[in-house]
């Protein structure tokens, strides 16, 4: 009987760790997209300044 409860505990821990991993993964993807779009806009502004001169 003890093994059954311990086995379930291990699965619960693995599920929680998996969820934490997914949350961190999706946060990093969103931050990466924000960074990329910001870099893209900076390039646009740089081109606009060069064209005005």
C-alpha positions in Angstrom: 0.0 0.0 0.0 2.8 2.4 0.8 4.2 2.1 -2.7 1.0 3.2 -4.3 0.8 6.5 -2.5 4.5 7.2 -3.0 4.2 6.4 -6.7 1.3 8.9 -7.0 3.4 11.5 -5.2 6.2 11.2 -7.8 3.7 11.6 -10.6 2.2 14.8 -9.0 5.7 16.2 -8.6 6.5 15.5 -12.2 3.3 17.1 -13.4 3.9 20.2 -11.4 7.5 20.5 -12.7 6.2 20.0 -16.3 3.7 22.8 -15.8 6.3 25.1 -14.4 8.6 24.3 -17.4 5.8 25.1 -19.9 5.0 28.4 -18.2 8.6 29.5 -18.4 8.8 28.3 -22.0 5.8 30.3 -23.1 7.0 33.4 -21.2 10.3 33.3 -22.9 8.7 32.9 -26.4 6.5 36.0 -25.7 9.5 38.0 -24.5 11.5 36.9 -27.5 8.7 38.1 -29.9 8.6 41.4 -28.1 12.3 41.8 -28.5 12.3 40.9 -32.1 9.5 43.4 -33.0 11.3 46.2 -31.0 14.5 45.5 -33.0 12.6 45.5 -36.2 11.0 48.9 -35.4 14.5 50.3 -34.5 15.7 49.3 -37.9 12.7 51.0 -39.5 13.4 54.2 -37.6 17.1 54.1 -38.5 16.2 53.8 -42.2 13.7 56.7 -42.0 16.4 58.9 -40.4 18.9 58.0 -43.1 16.4 58.7 -45.8 15.6 62.2 -44.4 19.2 63.4 -44.6 
